[in-house]
Amino acid sequence: MIGACGKGLARGGSGSQRKGSWVTTKDRIISALTQYDAKQAKRGRQHNPYALGLYFEAADRAEALVKEGKTWEQALHACFNDRLLDVVLKAAK
């Protein structure tokens, strides 16, 4: 990303090219987790301010499992559950 105004960001959906690199599955998962956390924060009911960091740690664990040879679906099932699992599985497709 160039500058604070978003200059240099790619336009388009998944698979968009950003300065010579591709949007990865983990990028899409991180984006979905961030959006999910923002929606939960707006609801306000006892939102955990540390939740996003925990979600990112789980995404890192899932990525490590993929590097060990598991599929993204298997890795996500091992690291997430309930509604959050649905969110990340949708993002991984």
Secondary structure as GFF3:
##gff-version 3
##sequence-region A 1 93
A	DSSP	beta_strand	17	18	.	.	.	ID=ss1
A	DSSP	beta_strand	21	22	.	.	.	ID=ss2
A	DSSP	alpha_helix	25	43	.	.	.	ID=ss3
A	DSSP	alpha_helix	51	67	.	.	.	ID=ss4
A	DSSP	alpha_helix	72	79	.	.	.	ID=ss5
A	DSSP	alpha_helix	82	92	.	.	.	ID=ss6
###
